[in-house]
């Protein structure tokens, strides 16, 4: 057994990601709870290091991705003191450094590396992955959950991609029309509102919904049952299903939308002088809070006439660090 697999003591990577292994289960945990696990580049590269540790360890059979604190992830970091969009890092792909590149090339090169490229590679990790989601899973948080093979969430979790508010057609890892049917994906993006855990389950976006205090134990139980399966059988099964998704257009859709995403950034820069159309973390949090309040009021008005059986328990926490 490797040293990593034998150890019960978590390893802290770059002070923002915790990595631990127990009984063949690797747990990768984002640890920026003071910023609702908003993803800066430092965290993205630390996640990549953690996933590589898990892939390189033959004793690891299943990987769980988690977020510490109240929320899984409020998205990409667009406003914390540790925002590092202008910093260079040792790159994980062959894309060149984005720093000091002019115009749209700056963000295009960066997001090819830290967002689209990394997410695609993590999706193809040759071991089963489970996203363990609580609280907010917003925009860039969706990207992390969607690259995982299974999503298990708590009853109080919610899912949201509000970046159309910035004039941007969804996050960089555009899996919306594969995670949801096209009409629901349009609703999800057009309104930018929160999708409850219950509705996400009904739409097939999440696998299981459990009570918050049972989330960890339940996820570990599922992971252990998966870990009992043969490694090669799991890898081949994952490869078969991922390849089938790509044959249905998942990868080519992402390539197409990534171009539209960056056209929107360039348009914002030309029109407003800001790639995000003037939305920093505070402005997005305020807009999301207002949207959540309006959504809650709308559901209260509609409740006496609701015959769908859906429970509209959407929490108005006003969380957002989103989104580039």
N, C-alpha and C positions, 0 to 999 in steps of 0.2 A: 504494500500500500504506500502511496506517495505521501510525502510530508504534509501537503495541503489537505489530502483526503483524511489523514489521521487526526489533523488538528481540529479542535473544537473552538479555538480562539479566533475571532474574526481578524482579518487583515484589513487595515484601513489604507485605501489607495488614494493618494493625492488629497487626503483629508475630506473627500466628498463621496466616496463609494466604499462600502464595507463588503468584504467577501469572506464567506465561511462555508465549510463543508461538514456534513454529518450524515452518516449512513448512506453515502452515495448521492446525497442531494446537496448541490451547491446553491447557496442563497446570495444573490447580488442585490445589495440594498443601497439606494440613493440616500445620502445623509446631508441634505441641506434643508432640514425641516423648518428653519427660521424663514426660509423663502419658499416654502411649499414645494421643495425639490425642483425649483426652476433649473433648467439645464443650461449651464454655460459650457463653453468648449472644454474647460477643465474636467467637468463631470462627464462629458461625452467620451473623452479619451480615457478617463478612468473606467467607465463602463466597458469600453473596448478591451482594456487590460484585464478586467475581471472575467469577461466572457472568454478571452483567450486562455486564462488560467483554467477555467472549467473545461474547455475543449481539449487542452493538453493533458488533462488528468484522466487517466483511464478508469480511475475509481469513481468518477462522477458520471452518473447515469442520467440525471435530470437537473435542470437549472430553474430556479425560481427567481423572478425579478420583482423587487419590492421597493416601496418608498417609506422612509421613516416619518413618523409624525402623523398629523391629522389627514394629510392628503398624499395620494400616490405621486402626482406631478402636475403642477399648474402650467407646464409648457416650457417654451424656450425663454431664456433669460433676456429680457429687454429693458431691465431697469434696476437690478441689484447693484450694490457697490462693487461686486466681483464680476460684473459683466466684462467679457474678455474678447469681444468680437474683433478687436484690432490687434490681437496678440498672435504670434506664430507658435505652433506646436509641432512636435515630431509627428509627421503625418502617417496615417495608417494605409493610405492608398498611394497611387502614383500621381495623383493630382498635385500640381505645383502650389506653392504657398500663395494665399490670397492677399496677404498684407502688401500694401503699397501698389496694388493693381488699380487701374483707373476705371471709373464708371461702373457699369453693370458687371464687369469682370470680377470685381472685388467679391461681391456676394455670390455670384454664380460659382466661382471656384471654391469658396468656403463651404457653401451648402451642398455641392457635389461631394465633398469630403465628409463633413461632420454630420450631415443629415441624411440625404438620399443614399450615399454610398455606404455609410456605416449601417443604416437600418436594413438595407438589402443584404449586407453580409451577415448581420445578426439573424435575420429571418432564415438564412441558410445554415445556421449552426447545426452540425450533424447530431445534435442531441435534443430531446424534447425540452421545450421551454414553457414556463407557466408565468403569466403576469398575475400577481396578487394585488388587487386594486382596492383601495379604500378612499373615500372622499372624492376629491376632484381629480379627473383625468381629462385635461384640457389640451387640445391642439397638439403641441409637441409631446404631451403625455400620451395622447392617442397613438402617436407613432411608435412609442416604446411598447405599449400594450399590444398593438396590432402586429408587431413583428414576432410576438410569442405565439406558440402553437395553441395554447389554451389561455383563456382569461377567466379567473375566478374572482368575484368581487363581493364586497359587503353590500347590505341593503341600502346603506346611506351613500353609496358612491354615485357619481354622475359623470356623463361623458359629453364633451362639447368641443366644437371647432368654430370659434367666432371670428375667424380672420377675414371673412367676406366684408366685415365692417371696415377693414383696411383696404378694401378693393382687391383682395387676393383670393383666388379660387381654391381655398383649402390649403392644408399643410403640404410640405415638400414630399413626404411619403404618402402619395395620394392613393389610399386603399379604400376610400369611401364606398365606391360602387361595387366593391367585392365584399366588404364587411356588411353592407346594407344593400337592399335592392335599390335601383336607381331613383324611384320616386321618393323613398324615405331618405336617401342620400341628399336629394335636392332640398327636401324639407329641413334636414339637419343643417345644411349649409346656408340656405336662404334665410332662415330664421336665426341661426347661430345660437339657439337656445339649448338648454340642458336636457339631455336624455337620461331618464332615471335608469337605475340598475334593472328594474323590472321590465321596462320597455326594451332596453338593450338585450335582455335575455329573450324576450318575445321575438325580437328581430333577428336573433341568431348571432348577435355580435359577441355575447359572452356565453360561457359554458354553464356556469353555476353561480347562484347568488345565495349568500349565507349571512347570518348575523355577524356584526362587526367583531364581537368577542369570540367568535368561532372561526374567523377567517384563517388565521395562521394554522391552527390544528387541522382544519379541513383541507387546506392546500397541501400541507405536508402529507396528509393521508393519501390524497390523490397522487402526489409525486412518488410516494413509496410504492404504490400499486403499479404505477408506470415503470418504476425502476426494476421491478421484478421481471419485466419482459426482456428478451434478448436484445443486446445493443444493436446488432446489425439489422434485426427486424424492425426496430424503431427507426433507425436511420433510413432504411429503404422506404418505409411507409411514409415518413416525412418528405423524402425526396419525391416520391410518386405524387403526393397531393400538391406539394409546392409547384412541381412541374405542370401538373394539370391546371392549376390556377394561372400559370404563365401562358399556357396554350389558350386559355380563355381571355388573354389580353391584359393581365395584371401588370406585367413589366412594361409593355409598350404604352399602356395608359399612363403609367407614372412618368415615363420619358416625355410624353406629350404634355402632361399637365405641369411638369417641372419647368418646361419652356414658358408656358402661360404664367406660371407663378412669378418667374423672373421678368417677364414683360410687365407684369403688374408692379413689381418693385421699381423697374426703370421708369414706368409711367408716373408712379408716385413721386419719384425723385425729380422728374422733369416738371411736374405740375405744382408740387408743394414744397420741394426742396428737402423732402424726407422720404426715405425708402418705405417707411411704415405709415405714411400718410398722417404723421403727427401723433400717432398712438404710442406712448411709452407705457410702462407697466401700470402707472397710476391711472392714466386715462382709460386703459383697457379694463382695469379692475372696476372703475366707476361705471363704465358702459355695461359691463357684465352684471354688476349689481342692479342697475336700472332695468336691464333686460329680465333678470331673474324676478324682480318685483312685479313687472308687467306680466310675466308668464304665470306667476303665482295667482295674481288677481284674475287673469283670464280663466285659469283652471277652476277657481272658486265660483266664478259666474257660470261656467259651463257644467259644473259638477251635478246639479239637479237633472241635467239633460244627458248626462254621460251614460250610455248603455254599452260601452265597449268593454267594461270590466277592468279598465286600466286604473291603476292607483297613481294619481298625479302628485306624489310626494316629492317634489323637487325642492331641494334645500337652497336657500338664498345666502350663500356664504361670501359672495363677492370676491372670489379668488381669481386672479389671473396674473401671470408673468409673461403672457403670450404676446406676440408671436412673430418670429422672423420667417 
